[in-house]
Amino acid sequence: MAKFFFIFSFFALLQSVVFCQKKFKDTLFVTNDTIKQKGPIINSAAKKDTLAKKKHDPTKGTLYSTVFPGLGQIYNKKYWKLPIVYAAVGIPAYSFFFNRTWYNRTRFALGTIVNGTYTDTSVLKKINSELRNLIFSNGVLRYDSANIASSLIEIRDEYRKDEDYSLLFFLLFYALQIVDATVDAHLKDFNVSSDLSLRIKPTLISGPSGTGLSLVLDIHKPKPKALFDTR
């Protein structure tokens, strides 16, 4: 009886040891997997893209302003400059077309006087009403044709000169707004440190006076702050 009980106890103990070892291995395996899988997997490329600041492209600012005035300023978010740009470009453009129109009107009137076709009623109606009232009175020339032709030549040349000046100013201001957009785009990412100081301090200067007063503008990068307080 004692022998049977001893054998039964031996097999029960052996089975218990095997079960405990198996359970320990399974627990260790799960624990290792849990430790290995703990924490999210960070994609370095995605992290780099997220943290990287998108830089302002000066080429786009230049291209936009070249295509249409003011687009570069919109791209740079300098909206307050739009009225200035449109006034600087729009006024010479309007002046150019105004002078161009009157140049053509004066030239046509001059041609009718020089060629003598003003006697034709259909041609006479094509002359601008303001010019027609200056040239004719009840269908008759106010002055002789030579004097009228000379006056019309002076008026035509004046409109032509103003037209050329208008075109010159238009091109100048068009180029300036492109330059302005380009410079703003280049300075968009320029980080000016807030740590700027103007200090007045006495300075020793070699000379008869010996002492002097200097204004020092201190421009430097801000000192990096410690992540942990070591004090």
One Martini backbone bead per residue (centre of mass of N, CA, C, O) as a GRO file, in nm:
protein
  231
    1MET     BB    1   0.060   0.061  -0.022
    2ALA     BB    2   0.303   0.251   0.007
    3LYS     BB    3   0.414   0.198  -0.278
    4PHE     BB    4   0.170   0.306  -0.438
    5PHE     BB    5   0.173   0.591  -0.314
    6PHE     BB    6   0.460   0.663  -0.411
    7ILE     BB    7   0.411   0.635  -0.717
    8PHE     BB    8   0.173   0.838  -0.738
    9SER     BB    9   0.331   1.082  -0.625
   10PHE     BB   10   0.554   1.088  -0.843
   11PHE     BB   11   0.369   1.135  -1.095
   12ALA     BB   12   0.231   1.395  -0.987
   13LEU     BB   13   0.489   1.561  -0.955
   14LEU     BB   14   0.590   1.537  -1.248
   15GLN     BB   15   0.337   1.669  -1.381
   16SER     BB   16   0.361   1.939  -1.226
   17VAL     BB   17   0.640   2.022  -1.331
   18VAL     BB   18   0.575   2.017  -1.635
   19PHE     BB   19   0.340   2.226  -1.619
   20CYS     BB   20   0.508   2.459  -1.499
   21GLN     BB   21   0.716   2.480  -1.729
   22LYS     BB   22   0.515   2.536  -1.957
   23LYS     BB   23   0.387   2.788  -1.829
   24PHE     BB   24   0.651   2.953  -1.808
   25LYS     BB   25   0.718   2.956  -2.111
   26ASP     BB   26   0.455   3.090  -2.206
   27THR     BB   27   0.483   3.344  -2.035
   28LEU     BB   28   0.761   3.433  -2.145
   29PHE     BB   29   0.673   3.457  -2.443
   30VAL     BB   30   0.454   3.668  -2.398
   31THR     BB   31   0.632   3.875  -2.256
   32ASN     BB   32   0.832   3.916  -2.485
   33ASP     BB   33   0.623   4.006  -2.693
   34THR     BB   34   0.521   4.246  -2.531
   35ILE     BB   35   0.790   4.395  -2.518
   36LYS     BB   36   0.841   4.409  -2.824
   37GLN     BB   37   0.542   4.551  -2.885
   38LYS     BB   38   0.602   4.788  -2.727
   39GLY     BB   39   0.507   5.035  -2.883
   40PRO     BB   40   0.533   5.228  -3.146
   41ILE     BB   41   0.603   5.243  -3.479
   42ILE     BB   42   0.852   5.447  -3.613
   43ASN     BB   43   0.869   5.648  -3.887
   44SER     BB   44   1.129   5.831  -3.990
   45ALA     BB   45   1.018   5.962  -4.247
   46ALA     BB   46   0.752   6.067  -4.128
   47LYS     BB   47   0.882   6.231  -3.899
   48LYS     BB   48   1.050   6.414  -4.083
   49ASP     BB   49   0.810   6.530  -4.248
   50THR     BB   50   0.655   6.649  -4.004
   51LEU     BB   51   0.894   6.832  -3.885
   52ALA     BB   52   0.928   6.954  -4.147
   53LYS     BB   53   0.955   7.259  -4.297
   54LYS     BB   54   0.801   7.435  -4.529
   55LYS     BB   55   0.938   7.598  -4.779
   56HIS     BB   56   0.984   7.891  -4.934
   57ASP     BB   57   0.942   7.969  -5.280
   58PRO     BB   58   1.091   8.203  -5.482
   59THR     BB   59   1.017   8.103  -5.768
   60LYS     BB   60   0.711   8.131  -5.739
   61GLY     BB   61   0.701   8.434  -5.685
   62THR     BB   62   0.826   8.514  -5.958
   63LEU     BB   63   0.630   8.366  -6.148
   64TYR     BB   64   0.362   8.492  -6.056
   65SER     BB   65   0.445   8.793  -6.118
   66THR     BB   66   0.496   8.744  -6.421
   67VAL     BB   67   0.215   8.651  -6.506
   68PHE     BB   68   0.084   8.833  -6.256
   69PRO     BB   69   0.010   9.096  -6.089
   70GLY     BB   70   0.023   9.004  -5.730
   71LEU     BB   71   0.069   8.693  -5.695
   72GLY     BB   72   0.330   8.706  -5.527
   73GLN     BB   73   0.202   8.856  -5.284
   74ILE     BB   74  -0.002   8.635  -5.223
   75TYR     BB   75   0.207   8.409  -5.173
   76ASN     BB   76   0.345   8.596  -4.936
   77LYS     BB   77   0.111   8.744  -4.773
   78LYS     BB   78   0.102   9.059  -4.905
   79TYR     BB   79  -0.185   9.222  -4.923
   80TRP     BB   80  -0.115   9.533  -4.877
   81LYS     BB   81   0.033   9.554  -5.175
   82LEU     BB   82  -0.188   9.544  -5.395
   83PRO     BB   83  -0.275   9.843  -5.434
   84ILE     BB   84   0.010   9.935  -5.520
   85VAL     BB   85   0.048   9.751  -5.764
   86TYR     BB   86  -0.213   9.830  -5.926
   87ALA     BB   87  -0.147  10.132  -5.940
   88ALA     BB   88   0.141  10.116  -6.071
   89VAL     BB   89   0.025   9.948  -6.327
   90GLY     BB   90  -0.258  10.073  -6.408
   91ILE     BB   91  -0.200  10.370  -6.480
   92PRO     BB   92  -0.004  10.326  -6.722
   93ALA     BB   93  -0.203  10.150  -6.882
   94TYR     BB   94  -0.423  10.362  -6.916
   95SER     BB   95  -0.243  10.580  -7.045
   96PHE     BB   96  -0.164  10.420  -7.292
   97PHE     BB   97  -0.452  10.379  -7.418
   98PHE     BB   98  -0.531  10.673  -7.426
   99ASN     BB   99  -0.296  10.777  -7.609
  100ARG     BB  100  -0.343  10.575  -7.838
  101THR     BB  101  -0.625  10.666  -7.920
  102TRP     BB  102  -0.551  10.973  -7.978
  103TYR     BB  103  -0.337  10.917  -8.186
  104ASN     BB  104  -0.525  10.786  -8.397
  105ARG     BB  105  -0.725  11.021  -8.424
  106THR     BB  106  -0.519  11.238  -8.514
  107ARG     BB  107  -0.405  11.090  -8.759
  108PHE     BB  108  -0.671  11.077  -8.917
  109ALA     BB  109  -0.722  11.380  -8.931
  110LEU     BB  110  -0.458  11.450  -9.075
  111GLY     BB  111  -0.510  11.281  -9.331
  112THR     BB  112  -0.763  11.440  -9.430
  113ILE     BB  113  -0.615  11.711  -9.465
  114VAL     BB  114  -0.377  11.629  -9.653
  115ASN     BB  115  -0.574  11.472  -9.871
  116GLY     BB  116  -0.871  11.616  -9.884
  117THR     BB  117  -1.116  11.418  -9.751
  118TYR     BB  118  -1.307  11.614  -9.575
  119THR     BB  119  -1.534  11.661  -9.795
  120ASP     BB  120  -1.626  11.395  -9.712
  121THR     BB  121  -1.884  11.295  -9.522
  122SER     BB  122  -1.801  11.005  -9.435
  123VAL     BB  123  -1.517  11.096  -9.333
  124LEU     BB  124  -1.599  11.325  -9.136
  125LYS     BB  125  -1.754  11.130  -8.930
  126LYS     BB  126  -1.482  10.975  -8.836
  127ILE     BB  127  -1.418  11.208  -8.683
  128ASN     BB  128  -1.374  11.331  -8.401
  129SER     BB  129  -1.573  11.552  -8.243
  130GLU     BB  130  -1.356  11.729  -8.103
  131LEU     BB  131  -1.180  11.769  -8.359
  132ARG     BB  132  -1.399  11.875  -8.545
  133ASN     BB  133  -1.459  12.138  -8.378
  134LEU     BB  134  -1.160  12.248  -8.410
  135ILE     BB  135  -1.149  12.247  -8.735
  136PHE     BB  136  -1.452  12.305  -8.767
  137SER     BB  137  -1.710  12.536  -8.919
  138ASN     BB  138  -1.972  12.444  -9.073
  139GLY     BB  139  -1.771  12.258  -9.266
  140VAL     BB  140  -1.531  12.461  -9.216
  141LEU     BB  141  -1.232  12.576  -9.202
  142ARG     BB  142  -1.079  12.771  -8.964
  143TYR     BB  143  -0.818  12.716  -9.118
  144ASP     BB  144  -0.566  12.646  -9.280
  145SER     BB  145  -0.436  12.344  -9.364
  146ALA     BB  146  -0.142  12.394  -9.264
  147ASN     BB  147  -0.203  12.479  -8.970
  148ILE     BB  148  -0.367  12.232  -8.894
  149ALA     BB  149  -0.149  12.021  -8.954
  150SER     BB  150   0.060  12.133  -8.753
  151SER     BB  151  -0.116  12.096  -8.498
  152LEU     BB  152  -0.168  11.789  -8.530
  153ILE     BB  153   0.129  11.703  -8.511
  154GLU     BB  154   0.175  11.800  -8.222
  155ILE     BB  155  -0.048  11.633  -8.090
  156ARG     BB  156   0.047  11.356  -8.186
  157ASP     BB  157   0.334  11.366  -8.057
  158GLU     BB  158   0.234  11.396  -7.766
  159TYR     BB  159   0.087  11.126  -7.752
  160ARG     BB  160   0.335  10.953  -7.823
  161LYS     BB  161   0.508  11.032  -7.579
  162ASP     BB  162   0.306  10.944  -7.358
  163GLU     BB  163   0.299  10.650  -7.450
  164ASP     BB  164   0.597  10.584  -7.399
  165TYR     BB  165   0.599  10.655  -7.097
  166SER     BB  166   0.383  10.455  -7.011
  167LEU     BB  167   0.538  10.202  -7.097
  168LEU     BB  168   0.787  10.249  -6.923
  169PHE     BB  169   0.639  10.252  -6.644
  170PHE     BB  170   0.510   9.976  -6.668
  171LEU     BB  171   0.773   9.809  -6.687
  172LEU     BB  172   0.899   9.910  -6.426
  173PHE     BB  173   0.669   9.822  -6.224
  174TYR     BB  174   0.663   9.530  -6.310
  175ALA     BB  175   0.955   9.468  -6.221
  176LEU     BB  176   0.928   9.561  -5.921
  177GLN     BB  177   0.712   9.347  -5.835
  178ILE     BB  178   0.900   9.108  -5.886
  179VAL     BB  179   1.125   9.187  -5.692
  180ASP     BB  180   0.949   9.203  -5.440
  181ALA     BB  181   0.857   8.904  -5.441
  182THR     BB  182   1.140   8.779  -5.431
  183VAL     BB  183   1.241   8.905  -5.167
  184ASP     BB  184   1.010   8.808  -4.985
  185ALA     BB  185   1.059   8.504  -5.037
  186HIS     BB  186   1.351   8.500  -4.920
  187LEU     BB  187   1.251   8.633  -4.628
  188LYS     BB  188   1.036   8.437  -4.512
  189ASP     BB  189   1.265   8.227  -4.365
  190PHE     BB  190   1.382   8.461  -4.205
  191ASN     BB  191   1.518   8.442  -3.880
  192VAL     BB  192   1.470   8.670  -3.637
  193SER     BB  193   1.593   8.745  -3.353
  194SER     BB  194   1.469   8.849  -3.034
  195ASP     BB  195   1.779   8.890  -2.938
  196LEU     BB  196   1.781   9.222  -2.917
  197SER     BB  197   2.023   9.487  -2.846
  198LEU     BB  198   2.067   9.816  -2.694
  199ARG     BB  199   2.378   9.943  -2.587
  200ILE     BB  200   2.516  10.160  -2.339
  201LYS     BB  201   2.874  10.220  -2.332
  202PRO     BB  202   3.174  10.258  -2.218
  203THR     BB  203   3.478  10.351  -2.405
  204LEU     BB  204   3.800  10.293  -2.487
  205ILE     BB  205   3.993  10.546  -2.653
  206SER     BB  206   4.246  10.613  -2.851
  207GLY     BB  207   4.345  10.926  -2.713
  208PRO     BB  208   4.299  11.226  -2.568
  209SER     BB  209   4.030  11.160  -2.412
  210GLY     BB  210   3.996  10.820  -2.352
  211THR     BB  211   3.680  10.850  -2.372
  212GLY     BB  212   3.352  10.698  -2.452
  213LEU     BB  213   3.054  10.651  -2.662
  214SER     BB  214   2.858  10.357  -2.731
  215LEU     BB  215   2.671  10.173  -2.976
  216VAL     BB  216   2.527   9.847  -2.925
  217LEU     BB  217   2.438   9.590  -3.152
  218ASP     BB  218   2.298   9.286  -3.050
  219ILE     BB  219   2.354   9.001  -3.264
  220HIS     BB  220   2.216   8.684  -3.173
  221LYS     BB  221   2.181   8.383  -3.078
  222PRO     BB  222   2.003   8.203  -2.887
  223LYS     BB  223   2.023   8.034  -2.612
  224PRO     BB  224   2.012   7.723  -2.520
  225LYS     BB  225   1.802   7.524  -2.353
  226ALA     BB  226   1.767   7.319  -2.104
  227LEU     BB  227   1.607   7.020  -2.047
  228PHE     BB  228   1.751   7.011  -1.765
  229ASP     BB  229   1.776   7.071  -1.429
  230THR     BB  230   2.101   7.077  -1.262
  231ARG     BB  231   2.041   7.221  -0.974
   0.00000   0.00000   0.00000
